[in-house]
C-alpha cells in the first residue's frame, strides 16, 4: 500500500489479512462444533442460554477474550480488526456469549484508564484469560456517557438502579459509572441484585441491576470515567457493525440455499425472477455493509481521527441491512421461516435488538451530520 502524504489520514485497509482468516477459521470451527442451530435453539428455551464450555473454548482456549488487551497485561496484543472477525462469526451463529459486552466494551473501558497496575490491570488480566466476565452497567441502548444516568455514591457504597444491562446475568464484575467516577462491583456481592428481564433477543439476556449499599472498588475519577465509558461505547458501536454483517451474511447464504432446494412447478423457487432480484439487492447491500464495518474496525484499530465518523456511518447503515436481511430470510423461507424450530427468528430478533444497541440508526445519522457539519436529517 502506498503511504499517505504527510499530514493526511492513511487510506483504510478493508481487506482481511492471512492472520485474520486463520482466526476466522478457528472460531468458525469451534462454533460449528458447539454452537450449531439446534444447540442455540435448545439453550434459549432453557433458563441458561450461556454455555460455559463454549465461552471457555472461545475466550480462553482460542484466546479471543484478550485480543484487545496488551501483552504486558496478559492479552494477545491484537487490534479491533481481529476482534471484528470474531464478531462476524458470532453474528453468523447468533452465539449466546458475552463477547461484545465483556471482551470489547468492558475491556475498552478499562483500557481507556491507561493502567499499569492496580485493580483495573488485574481485572484486565482476568478478562483476557477468560477467567472472568465484566459488563459495563449502562443500558444497552446507551450511545454516549451523557445518556447514562450515573449511580449515586453514599459514603463508601453505591446506591441506584440501571435498567436493560446486556449480559448482566453472565457477569462476574459490573463496571458502574457513578456521580464521582467508575467503580468495579462484584456481581455476587451483598447489596447487588441482578433481575433478569424478558428480552426480544433471547440469545443476549438483559437485566435490571439494583445496587443497595453495595461496596465497590473505585477505578477512576469523574472526568476519566466519562472518557473511559465514551471509548467503551464507541468501540462497542463500531464492532457491533461486524456482528450485524455476519448475521446478514448468514441470512443471505441460508436463503439462497433454501431457494435452490425448494421447488414449485418443478423448478427451484430461487430461479423465479422476483426472488432473484430480491436476493441480488440484498447481496449488494451486504457488500456495502462489509465495507462500512471493516472501515469502522480499521479506524478503531489505527486510532484514526475519523473514528467517530466511521463508527456512525457503519452503525447507520449496517443496522438497516441486518434487519432487512433477517426479514427477507424469514419471508423467503415461506412457512418454515415462521416456525420456532427454524433459527430464522433468532436472527430477526438479534437484528432488531442490535438496531437499537449503542444508539439507534437515527442517532448515528445525526452524528454523521454533526461531524460533517451538515443539516441533520
Buried (B, 14 or more C-beta within 10 A) or exposed (E): EEEEEEEEEEEBBEEBEEEBEEBBEBBBEBBEEBBEBEBBBEBBEEEEBBBEEBBBBBBBEBBBBBBBBBEEBBBBBBBBBBBBBBBBBBBBBBBBBBBBBBBBBBBBBBBBBEBEEEEBBBBBBBBBBBBBBBBBBBBBBBBBBEEBBBBEBEEEBBBBBBBBBBBBBBBBBBBBBBEBBBBBBBBEEEBBEBEEEEBEBBBBBBBBBBBEEBBBBBBBEBEBBBBBBBBBBBBBBBBBBBBBBBBBBBBBEBBBEBBEEBEEEEEBBBEBEEBBEBBEEBBEBBEEBBBBBBBBBBBBBBEBEBBBBBBBBBBBBBBBBBBBBBBBBBBBBEEEBEEEEBBBBBBBBBBBBBBBBBBBBEBBBBBBBEBEEEEEE
